[in-house]
Amino acid sequence: YKTYTIENRSVPGSKYAFIFDDIMGLEAAEDGGVQVDDVISALKGHIKDGYKFNPGSSLSERDLCYNHCPSWGDKVHCIVTVVAADRLAIMDNEMVKKQKKIRLEASKL
């Protein structure tokens, strides 16, 4: 889980008021790619910067990278999913289910 800030060149030393968070991609297999529960935890601000996703299991509240008290700034307020255009028509049904689950949870926030 990596956070990126963007420098505001018009005001030296300052950054824009938004950030980008990059995570491991989803995969169709249940034990492949990022876990859906981890994406939802990231949306809620529970994952600290630098966390290394484990395709075999999701982050637990006992983990050192679990943020128990996320601030407003820790939470994700917009999610963008990138899918290769040449793969969209042949996307696996399991991938679609994962995307729908994430979208449903995101809409509740």
HELIX and SHEET records of a PDB file:
HELIX    1   1 VAL A   36  LEU A   43  1                                   8    
HELIX    2   2 TRP A   72  ASP A   74  5                                   3    
HELIX    3   3 LEU A   88  ILE A   90  5                                   3    
HELIX    4   4 ASN A   93  SER A  107  1                                  15    
SHEET    1   A 2 LYS A   2  ASN A   8  0                                        
SHEET    2   A 2 SER A  14  ASP A  22 -1                                        
END                                                                             
